[in-house]
Amino acid sequence: MKKITFISCLFLTFYGNIFAQKTVKYNVYLRSDAGTDTMWDGRIIRVYGIASRLSEAPHIPAKTLYCNEGDTLILKALSISQGDHHTVHLHGLDATTINDGDPATSFWLNHQQEANYAVYAAHAGTYLYHCHVADVLHVQMGMYGLIVVKPRDGSNTTWTGGTAFDRSYNWILSEIDPSWHDSIPVHDAVVDTVHIPPYIPKYFLINGKTETQLPVNDSTVIRGTSGQTIYLRVGSIGFFYERLIFPSWMHAHKIDSDGRPLDEPVQNDTIEIAPGERYGILLDAASNKLDNINVEFVNMNTDSIWSVQHVPVIITSSSVDDSYSSSGDLQIFPNPTESFVTFSFSKKENDQAIIQVTDILGKTVYSGNAILPLQLDIRSFPSGIYRASVKTKNRSFHASFTVYH
């Protein structure tokens, strides 16, 4: 294994440690064609990626990395990618040229080479990291993630001396053209050229999820309690721009951009974000609200909307249990649904069960004994997210499903 060492990289680490609170280190493994992701329709997509362990298959997106303002952040990168070169670009952070990850001015890693990328995190904010070799291809293939720099004391404030919040969420927005993943374009590293086909994305992602995956994904669904303040960090790294449309009652305020506070907050229910940009958005939680944040994915050439993704917002009057998710071999389908929903076990049919369905406020909307599989008519249920408790003689499951009309 070859290791690349740079004096400036070591100097930055030393210089950062003089002034930093601490040094935060992450291992990042740069992998080509080593993982897969499953889309909402069951299609399996081959991906490149950045894994946090050598034994881990990469997925989209990479792990979100955290440090505090004033820390020195070090990414120990190892490339395990025969036939490909990789880097780590610290997008938006004030890295030195050698640590920037642009192969034209920095360096790239060959197969089984490793190096440290180091930066002093001078400003709290939201940043990106991604491969910068043939970045049009490698970013599309999945080599990207978020970096969150918290305030100096690590508190729930937007930055040191900034606004306090109760809950925070991180979103990274992107797209997938499956044809690029089915037949991966060839990168000629000698002349640094990639011959790419037309870009026609079919999947539009928030934290790597889309369509029916969004309502059951804990990293995307916005939850809160009445009276709370929610801080949403959003980064865009696809080739479309996005238009985030918030419910008016959330009083969306864009308060920071690309890792810097705005001079004046911008209140607007509609916020547009272009590739490479990052915003911090403050949201108000009202009492007992069930709504959606709509995310439009817009073609930058034609200004046409290619997809609208709907992310549930669930605000309750008191704390609720957020741990409901699919469990074991219990299946609830279709999800979302507009007319009927079926409860079944994938490994055993004709199982006696007690089923209870509650809305987000905990009100029981259905309760009964049944033999699975059971098809439940939900046409009279209001649109929203529901929780199902399914108990048999020896097992107990909890899961959620979404009703759209």
HELIX and SHEET records of a PDB file:
HELIX    1   1 ILE A    7  PHE A   19  1                                  13    
HELIX    2   2 THR A   97  ASN A   99  5                                   3    
HELIX    3   3 ASP A  135  GLN A  140  1                                   6    
HELIX    4   4 PRO A  178  ASP A  182  1                                   5    
HELIX    5   5 GLU A  211  VAL A  216  5                                   6    
HELIX    6   6 SER A  248  MET A  250  5                                   3    
SHEET    1   A 5 LYS A   2  LYS A   3  0                                        
SHEET    2   A 5 GLN A 113  TYR A 120  1                                        
SHEET    3   A 5 THR A  72  ILE A  80 -1                                        
SHEET    4   A 5 THR A  23  THR A  38  1                                        
SHEET    5   A 5 ILE A  44  ALA A  51 -1                                        
SHEET    1   B 4 LEU A  65  ASN A  68  0                                        
SHEET    2   B 4 TYR A 144  LYS A 150  1                                        
SHEET    3   B 4 GLY A 125  HIS A 130 -1                                        
SHEET    4   B 4 HIS A  89  HIS A  91 -1                                        
SHEET    1   C 6 TYR A 203  ILE A 206  0                                        
SHEET    2   C 6 ARG A 167  ILE A 176 -1                                        
SHEET    3   C 6 THR A 229  SER A 236  1                                        
SHEET    4   C 6 ARG A 278  ASP A 284 -1                                        
SHEET    5   C 6 HIS A 253  SER A 257 -1                                        
SHEET    6   C 6 ARG A 260  GLN A 267 -1                                        
SHEET    1   D 2 HIS A 187  ASP A 188  0                                        
SHEET    2   D 2 THR A 193  VAL A 194 -1                                        
SHEET    1   E 5 ILE A 222  THR A 225  0                                        
SHEET    2   E 5 ILE A 305  THR A 316  1                                        
SHEET    3   E 5 LYS A 289  VAL A 298 -1                                        
SHEET    4   E 5 TYR A 241  ILE A 245 -1                                        
SHEET    5   E 5 THR A 270  ILE A 273 -1                                        
SHEET    1   F 3 LEU A 330  PHE A 333  0                                        
SHEET    2   F 3 PHE A 340  PHE A 345 -1                                        
SHEET    3   F 3 LEU A 374  ASP A 377 -1                                        
SHEET    1   G 4 THR A 364  LEU A 372  0                                        
SHEET    2   G 4 ASP A 351  THR A 358 -1                                        
SHEET    3   G 4 GLY A 384  LYS A 391 -1                                        
SHEET    4   G 4 SER A 396  VAL A 403 -1                                        
END                                                                             
